[in-house]
Amino acid sequence: MIEATERWSSNPAFVLDDSRNHQLDAELERDQADEIPAYHRRKSAGIWTAMASLALALAVLAAYGYAVLDNDNLQLSQLPRLAKSLSAVSLHSLDLERRLQDVSEYQKGLTARMQKADVAWQSGLDAARAQPAGLVAGLRVEFRRELDSRSSVLKAQIARMASDQDASRAQLAEVEQELARTRQELASVRRSQAQELAELRREQNVSHFEITSINNLLATNQVGFAIQKGQPAGVVPGVSLNLTGTDVRHQRFDGWIGFQPQGRTLQMRAQEVQQPFVFFPNPGGRAYELVVTQVDPGKVTGYLLVPAGANKETLASYVGPDPATTGEQPQNSTLR
C-alpha cells in the first residue's frame, strides 16, 4: 500500500500535463504573434492539435493509472485523489477551450478588420483609377478644343489663300488680256512696218528706175561678174567684191565692197536680187551701181554700172573679173 502511494505521489502525469498545457499556450501565443496573417490556415490545425494533445494526455493518464492499479493493486482509497486530478484536468481543459474561443473571436475580429481594410483599399484603388480617367477625359476635351481652334485658324488661312489665289487668277487673266492686246498691237505694228517697208522698196525701185534713166542719159558702162563665197574678186580696178553669205530661197546675199588704194569697205546685208546698190568709190565722185541678178548656193552673178569716162584707159584694157588681193578681212554675215 505504501509503495503504491509513493508511486502515485511520484507520478509525473500531472506535471507532464501542465508542461504540455504550457507548451500549447506558448505555441498559441507564438502563432498569434507571428502567424496572424495565416490564421485561416492555422485555425483548424491549432484547435485539432490542442484537442489531440488533451486526448493524448488523458490517454496517457488513464493508461498509467490502469497500469499502476493493475501492477500494484491500487487501493480504492486513492480513487478520490484521482477524481480530483481528473477534475483539475477537466477545469484546465475548459480553460484551454475558453482560450481557444478567445483566439477564434480575435481571429474573427481580425478578419473583419482585414475585410474593412480590403474595402478601403479597393475604394482607394477605384478612386485612383477614376482620377487618371478624369484627367484623360479633361485632356481629351482640351485637346479637342485646341484642335478645333487651330482648325478654324487653318480654315481661315486656307480661305484667305483661296481668295488671294482668285485675285491672282483675276490679275493673271488681266495680264493675259493685256498681253493679247499687246500682241495684237505688235502684229498691227508689224503689218504697218511691212507696209511701210513695201512702200519704201517701191519708192526705192522708183528711185532705181530714175537712177537708171539718169545713167542711161549719162551713158554708163556695164561690167558683169560672178563671185564665189569667201573668194574676194576685183570687178573693176580699185573696186573688189567679197561674198560672205547667200539665201537662195529668198534670193538674198551678204557681202562687202572693198576700195583700193583707200582700203575702205562698204557692207551689204540681206541685199535682194535686181535691187541696185549705189555707192561712191571716191568722196565727191560719181556714183557706181551694183546689181545682182541671181543668187546660187555659195555664188552670185550680176553686173556693175560704171559711169562713162571713169578710168577709161583702165576699163579699155580690163577684160573680166579677176581675183583681187585686197588684204581686207571679210565681215560676219547673217546668211549662209
Buried (B, 14 or more C-beta within 10 A) or exposed (E): EEEBBEBBEEBEBBEBBBEBBEEBBEBBEEBBEEEEEEBEEBBEEBBEBBBEBBEEBBEBBEEBBEEBBEEBEBEEEBEEEBEEBBEEBEEBBEEBBEBBEEBBEEBEEBEEEBEEEEEEEEEEEEEEEEEEEEEEEEEEEEEEEEEEEEEEEEEEEEEEEEEEEEEEEEEEEEEEEEEEEEEEEEEEEEEEEEEEEEEEEEEBEEEBEEBBEEBEEBEBBEBEBEBBBEBBBBBBBBBBBBBBBBBBEEBBBBBBBBBBEEEEBBEBBBBBBEBBBEBEBEEEEBBBBBBBEEBBEBBBBBBBBBBEEBBEEEBEEBEEBEEBEBEBEBBEBEBE
